[in-house]
Amino acid sequence: MAKKISWKPGTLIYPLPAALISCGSSPEDYNLFTVSWMGTICSNPPMCYISVRKERHSFNIIKESSEFVINLTNEDLAFAADWCGVRSGKDYNKFEEMKLTAVQGEMVKAPIVQESPLCIECKVKEIIELGSHVMFISDVINVQADSQYIDPETNT
Protein backbone atom coordinates (compact mmCIF):
# COMPACT_ATOMS: atom_id res chain seq x y z
CA MET A 1 0.00 0.00 0.00
CA ALA A 2 1.28 3.46 -0.94
CA LYS A 3 2.30 5.82 1.84
CA LYS A 4 0.20 9.00 2.23
CA ILE A 5 2.02 12.33 1.90
CA SER A 6 0.59 15.54 3.31
CA TRP A 7 0.12 18.11 0.59
CA LYS A 8 -0.77 21.78 0.63
CA PRO A 9 -4.49 22.47 1.24
CA GLY A 10 -6.41 23.19 -1.92
CA THR A 11 -9.60 22.65 -3.86
CA LEU A 12 -8.99 19.25 -5.35
CA ILE A 13 -12.53 17.95 -5.81
CA TYR A 14 -12.95 17.50 -9.55
CA PRO A 15 -14.62 17.50 -11.99
CA LEU A 16 -16.83 20.47 -11.27
CA PRO A 17 -19.88 21.07 -13.46
CA ALA A 18 -20.13 24.45 -15.14
CA ALA A 19 -23.47 26.25 -15.15
CA LEU A 20 -24.57 29.55 -16.62
CA ILE A 21 -25.86 31.81 -13.88
CA SER A 22 -28.27 34.49 -15.04
CA CYS A 23 -29.15 37.55 -13.01
CA GLY A 24 -30.64 41.01 -13.24
CA SER A 25 -34.03 42.54 -12.57
CA SER A 26 -34.69 43.99 -16.01
CA PRO A 27 -33.46 43.40 -19.57
CA GLU A 28 -31.11 46.39 -19.23
CA ASP A 29 -29.09 44.70 -16.50
CA TYR A 30 -29.49 41.01 -17.40
CA ASN A 31 -26.17 39.20 -17.27
CA LEU A 32 -24.73 35.72 -17.59
CA PHE A 33 -21.63 34.28 -16.03
CA THR A 34 -20.20 30.83 -15.49
CA VAL A 35 -19.89 29.23 -12.07
CA SER A 36 -18.53 25.86 -11.05
CA TRP A 37 -18.67 26.37 -7.31
CA MET A 38 -22.31 25.55 -6.67
CA GLY A 39 -24.38 22.74 -5.31
CA THR A 40 -27.30 21.40 -3.35
CA ILE A 41 -27.22 21.98 0.40
CA CYS A 42 -30.70 20.89 1.53
CA SER A 43 -33.60 18.91 0.09
CA ASN A 44 -36.39 19.99 2.43
CA PRO A 45 -36.70 22.89 1.93
CA PRO A 46 -34.85 22.77 -1.40
CA MET A 47 -31.75 24.95 -1.13
CA CYS A 48 -28.56 25.48 -3.09
CA TYR A 49 -25.57 27.78 -3.18
CA ILE A 50 -23.24 29.52 -5.57
CA SER A 51 -19.89 31.03 -4.60
CA VAL A 52 -18.86 34.20 -6.46
CA ARG A 53 -15.85 36.49 -6.34
CA LYS A 54 -16.71 40.07 -5.31
CA GLU A 55 -14.87 41.36 -8.40
CA ARG A 56 -17.35 39.70 -10.76
CA HIS A 57 -19.74 42.09 -12.49
CA SER A 58 -22.70 39.95 -11.44
CA PHE A 59 -21.78 39.94 -7.76
CA ASN A 60 -23.47 43.27 -7.02
CA ILE A 61 -26.40 42.48 -9.30
CA ILE A 62 -27.16 39.36 -7.25
CA LYS A 63 -26.42 41.07 -3.93
CA GLU A 64 -28.87 43.89 -4.75
CA SER A 65 -31.63 41.80 -6.33
CA SER A 66 -31.26 38.70 -4.10
CA GLU A 67 -32.16 36.51 -7.09
CA PHE A 68 -30.45 34.42 -9.73
CA VAL A 69 -31.06 31.40 -11.93
CA ILE A 70 -28.80 28.36 -12.28
CA ASN A 71 -29.05 27.28 -15.93
CA LEU A 72 -27.60 23.84 -16.45
CA THR A 73 -25.55 23.39 -19.58
CA ASN A 74 -25.30 20.69 -22.22
CA GLU A 75 -23.09 20.16 -25.25
CA ASP A 76 -24.96 22.86 -27.19
CA LEU A 77 -24.16 25.41 -24.45
CA ALA A 78 -20.51 24.41 -23.90
CA PHE A 79 -19.07 27.27 -25.97
CA ALA A 80 -21.35 29.83 -24.29
CA ALA A 81 -20.43 28.53 -20.83
CA ASP A 82 -16.73 28.89 -21.64
CA TRP A 83 -17.12 32.31 -23.32
CA CYS A 84 -19.30 33.77 -20.57
CA GLY A 85 -16.82 32.61 -17.96
CA VAL A 86 -13.92 34.65 -19.33
CA ARG A 87 -15.67 37.86 -20.42
CA SER A 88 -17.22 40.58 -18.28
CA GLY A 89 -20.82 41.72 -18.49
CA LYS A 90 -19.44 45.24 -18.11
CA ASP A 91 -18.08 44.91 -21.64
CA TYR A 92 -20.58 42.62 -23.38
CA ASN A 93 -24.26 41.82 -23.58
CA LYS A 94 -23.65 38.11 -23.20
CA PHE A 95 -27.17 37.05 -24.18
CA GLU A 96 -26.79 38.88 -27.50
CA GLU A 97 -23.19 37.79 -28.08
CA MET A 98 -24.04 34.12 -27.53
CA LYS A 99 -27.42 34.38 -29.31
CA LEU A 100 -29.21 33.09 -26.21
CA THR A 101 -32.78 33.90 -25.28
CA ALA A 102 -33.43 35.67 -21.96
CA VAL A 103 -36.93 34.99 -20.59
CA GLN A 104 -37.95 36.40 -17.23
CA GLY A 105 -38.29 33.64 -14.66
CA GLU A 106 -41.71 32.60 -13.45
CA MET A 107 -40.95 33.28 -9.77
CA VAL A 108 -37.97 35.68 -10.02
CA LYS A 109 -37.23 38.76 -12.10
CA ALA A 110 -33.91 37.28 -13.17
CA PRO A 111 -34.00 35.67 -16.61
CA ILE A 112 -33.76 32.01 -17.47
CA VAL A 113 -31.71 30.91 -20.46
CA GLN A 114 -34.42 29.48 -22.72
CA GLU A 115 -31.91 27.16 -24.39
CA SER A 116 -30.90 25.55 -21.09
CA PRO A 117 -32.40 22.11 -20.40
CA LEU A 118 -33.00 22.94 -16.71
CA CYS A 119 -33.34 26.33 -15.05
CA ILE A 120 -33.34 26.60 -11.24
CA GLU A 121 -34.85 29.86 -9.96
CA CYS A 122 -33.29 30.97 -6.67
CA LYS A 123 -33.91 33.58 -3.96
CA VAL A 124 -30.94 34.45 -1.77
CA LYS A 125 -31.52 33.59 1.89
CA GLU A 126 -28.09 34.26 3.35
CA ILE A 127 -24.77 35.71 2.23
CA ILE A 128 -21.57 34.37 3.75
CA GLU A 129 -18.16 35.95 3.15
CA LEU A 130 -15.63 33.13 2.83
CA GLY A 131 -12.37 34.74 1.68
CA SER A 132 -11.78 34.89 -2.07
CA HIS A 133 -15.48 34.06 -2.65
CA VAL A 134 -18.85 34.98 -1.21
CA MET A 135 -21.46 32.24 -0.86
CA PHE A 136 -25.07 32.97 -1.75
CA ILE A 137 -27.17 30.41 0.12
CA SER A 138 -30.53 30.32 -1.62
CA ASP A 139 -33.98 28.84 -1.59
CA VAL A 140 -34.94 27.02 -4.78
CA ILE A 141 -38.34 28.49 -5.54
CA ASN A 142 -39.01 27.12 -9.02
CA VAL A 143 -37.51 24.75 -11.56
CA GLN A 144 -38.21 24.95 -15.28
CA ALA A 145 -37.34 21.84 -17.29
CA ASP A 146 -37.57 21.21 -21.01
CA SER A 147 -40.58 18.99 -21.59
CA GLN A 148 -38.49 16.51 -23.59
CA TYR A 149 -36.80 15.50 -20.33
CA ILE A 150 -40.05 14.90 -18.41
CA ASP A 151 -41.91 11.59 -18.43
CA PRO A 152 -45.56 12.63 -19.08
CA GLU A 153 -46.87 9.56 -17.23
CA THR A 154 -45.03 10.22 -13.98
CA ASN A 155 -44.30 13.97 -14.38
CA THR A 156 -40.72 13.27 -13.32
SVG drawing of the C-alpha trace seen along z (x, -y; Angstrom):
<svg xmlns="http://www.w3.org/2000/svg" viewBox="-49 -49 54 51">
<polyline fill="none" stroke="black" stroke-width="0.4" points="0.0,0.0 1.3,-3.5 2.3,-5.8 0.2,-9.0 2.0,-12.3 0.6,-15.5 0.1,-18.1 -0.8,-21.8 -4.5,-22.5 -6.4,-23.2 -9.6,-22.7 -9.0,-19.2 -12.5,-18.0 -12.9,-17.5 -14.6,-17.5 -16.8,-20.5 -19.9,-21.1 -20.1,-24.5 -23.5,-26.2 -24.6,-29.5 -25.9,-31.8 -28.3,-34.5 -29.1,-37.5 -30.6,-41.0 -34.0,-42.5 -34.7,-44.0 -33.5,-43.4 -31.1,-46.4 -29.1,-44.7 -29.5,-41.0 -26.2,-39.2 -24.7,-35.7 -21.6,-34.3 -20.2,-30.8 -19.9,-29.2 -18.5,-25.9 -18.7,-26.4 -22.3,-25.5 -24.4,-22.7 -27.3,-21.4 -27.2,-22.0 -30.7,-20.9 -33.6,-18.9 -36.4,-20.0 -36.7,-22.9 -34.8,-22.8 -31.8,-25.0 -28.6,-25.5 -25.6,-27.8 -23.2,-29.5 -19.9,-31.0 -18.9,-34.2 -15.9,-36.5 -16.7,-40.1 -14.9,-41.4 -17.3,-39.7 -19.7,-42.1 -22.7,-39.9 -21.8,-39.9 -23.5,-43.3 -26.4,-42.5 -27.2,-39.4 -26.4,-41.1 -28.9,-43.9 -31.6,-41.8 -31.3,-38.7 -32.2,-36.5 -30.5,-34.4 -31.1,-31.4 -28.8,-28.4 -29.1,-27.3 -27.6,-23.8 -25.5,-23.4 -25.3,-20.7 -23.1,-20.2 -25.0,-22.9 -24.2,-25.4 -20.5,-24.4 -19.1,-27.3 -21.4,-29.8 -20.4,-28.5 -16.7,-28.9 -17.1,-32.3 -19.3,-33.8 -16.8,-32.6 -13.9,-34.6 -15.7,-37.9 -17.2,-40.6 -20.8,-41.7 -19.4,-45.2 -18.1,-44.9 -20.6,-42.6 -24.3,-41.8 -23.6,-38.1 -27.2,-37.0 -26.8,-38.9 -23.2,-37.8 -24.0,-34.1 -27.4,-34.4 -29.2,-33.1 -32.8,-33.9 -33.4,-35.7 -36.9,-35.0 -37.9,-36.4 -38.3,-33.6 -41.7,-32.6 -40.9,-33.3 -38.0,-35.7 -37.2,-38.8 -33.9,-37.3 -34.0,-35.7 -33.8,-32.0 -31.7,-30.9 -34.4,-29.5 -31.9,-27.2 -30.9,-25.5 -32.4,-22.1 -33.0,-22.9 -33.3,-26.3 -33.3,-26.6 -34.8,-29.9 -33.3,-31.0 -33.9,-33.6 -30.9,-34.5 -31.5,-33.6 -28.1,-34.3 -24.8,-35.7 -21.6,-34.4 -18.2,-35.9 -15.6,-33.1 -12.4,-34.7 -11.8,-34.9 -15.5,-34.1 -18.9,-35.0 -21.5,-32.2 -25.1,-33.0 -27.2,-30.4 -30.5,-30.3 -34.0,-28.8 -34.9,-27.0 -38.3,-28.5 -39.0,-27.1 -37.5,-24.8 -38.2,-25.0 -37.3,-21.8 -37.6,-21.2 -40.6,-19.0 -38.5,-16.5 -36.8,-15.5 -40.1,-14.9 -41.9,-11.6 -45.6,-12.6 -46.9,-9.6 -45.0,-10.2 -44.3,-14.0 -40.7,-13.3"/>
</svg>
